[in-house]
């Protein structure tokens, strides 16, 4: 298995099922609505990777790209 495949699988796990488990355990997401822990994690991580000084508006756009419209 290539390094790229391993990294891709690790990111998918961290930004998917692992984020959901941590959110349930910590109470970050208390109710299942439009915003999932996965979408929140993806939006924040990818938004801050793109721009470490991202505004709330830019982070909201990154969460939108992850599949959930937030305002």
DAHU-V286323 format. One record per pair of residues at least 12 apart in sequence whose C-alpha atoms are under 6 Angstrom apart, sorted by the first residue. I is the first residue (numbers start at 1). J is the second residue. Records with the same first field share a line. If there is no record, write none. Layout:
I->J + J
This chain:
15->38 + 41 + 42
16->38
19->37 + 38
20->37
39->66
43->62 + 63 + 66
47->59 + 62
